[in-house]
Amino acid sequence: MKKHIWFICFSAALIAFSTYIALDTFVIPRVYNSNATEMNTSLFTNIGKTPVSGNDSSIQSQTQAEQSASASNESPTSGSASGADYQDGNISITMSEYYENNTKIHVADVRLSSAEYLKTAFANDSYGKNITETTSSMAQSNNAILAVNGDYYGVQESGYVIRNGVVYRDTAKGSDVLCIYANGTMEIVSDGEYTADQLVSKGVWQAFTFGPSLVVNSSITVGVNDEVGKAMASNPRTAIGMIDTNHFVFVVSDGRTSESSGLSLYQLAQFMQKLGVKTAYNLDGGGSSTMYFNGQVINNPTSGRSIKERGVSDIVYIG
């Protein structure tokens, strides 16, 4: 009888411990830094602005995509996403829509006078673990013109988190790090090369550690069969790329619906390359993939069960 009691107690303790670990990892929120809205604008002290007068790059991008689709017997579509694009002296945004690989793809072509207009924000303005909010809610709270979901840092225990020039997490995890510099350029480095503080000292304004890299020096860096962990081969995707200094593209594809199958990493990389990017990086995808522009969500965020946004840890936005 004692043997059975010991076994029952041990099993109960193991179940309780496993449940706690699962809840602590994926459910229980922990705030490490509330009101995490600091911006290290000193990075821009010696960097001037170049006024933005217009954005004509989307025409070239559309032509490239159309030529590619024609070669593969597909029919891409392109046009304004919400009736009007955005233009002021510092920000120019052109929205386009494509249909490739049986998937609707939304593209925001962004020109900035300075990278200080490419910002990030945390859910509930708090840095921590399992703190989530929808992309549209964060975008509205921060007066964003354009926003996409970030790298969902909040479900990871490691990986650099540098946002708006401030280091929030300096633990490496042996991965590619997307670095967006204050001078308006983008680079992908290994977190084994630099500490987080060293990256900031080099002028890194934003850093993300989801990955992988998609394009480096205009060449595709993923293979046909590469995937993120155990994710499906075709998924909703979110990516960011740089065409030139202070000239970026934000890309979100739909997926998991009857209208859109979704993209593989390689298909996403191919698409980014056709847009003319020199560097491109994969952010969190799947049910997280969301693009917000001019007050509304313009894609179809879904987990496969329903069309709706899910909460995420962070966003990348223009504003």
HELIX and SHEET records of a PDB file:
HELIX    1   1 LYS A    2  PHE A   26  1                                  25    
HELIX    2   2 THR A   41  PHE A   44  5                                   4    
HELIX    3   3 SER A   57  ALA A   71  1                                  15    
HELIX    4   4 ALA A  115  TYR A  117  5                                   3    
HELIX    5   5 ALA A  123  ASP A  125  5                                   3    
HELIX    6   6 THR A  135  SER A  141  1                                   7    
HELIX    7   7 TYR A  153  VAL A  155  5                                   3    
HELIX    8   8 ALA A  196  SER A  201  1                                   6    
HELIX    9   9 LEU A  265  LYS A  274  1                                  10    
HELIX   10  10 GLY A  286  SER A  288  5                                   3    
SHEET    1   A 2 ARG A  30  ASN A  33  0                                        
SHEET    2   A 2 TYR A 127  LYS A 129 -1                                        
SHEET    1   B 8 TYR A  86  GLN A  87  0                                        
SHEET    2   B 8 ILE A  91  GLU A 100 -1                                        
SHEET    3   B 8 THR A 103  LEU A 112 -1                                        
SHEET    4   B 8 HIS A 247  SER A 253 -1                                        
SHEET    5   B 8 ARG A 237  ASP A 244 -1                                        
SHEET    6   B 8 THR A 279  ASN A 282 -1                                        
SHEET    7   B 8 SER A 213  VAL A 216 -1                                        
SHEET    8   B 8 SER A 219  ILE A 220 -1                                        
SHEET    1   C 5 LEU A 118  PHE A 122  0                                        
SHEET    2   C 5 ASP A 314  ILE A 318 -1                                        
SHEET    3   C 5 LEU A 146  ASN A 149 -1                                        
SHEET    4   C 5 MET A 291  PHE A 293 -1                                        
SHEET    5   C 5 GLN A 296  VAL A 297 -1                                        
SHEET    1   D 2 VAL A 161  ARG A 163  0                                        
SHEET    2   D 2 VAL A 166  ARG A 169 -1                                        
SHEET    1   E 3 MET A 186  SER A 190  0                                        
SHEET    2   E 3 ASP A 176  TYR A 181 -1                                        
SHEET    3   E 3 VAL A 204  PHE A 208 -1                                        
END                                                                             
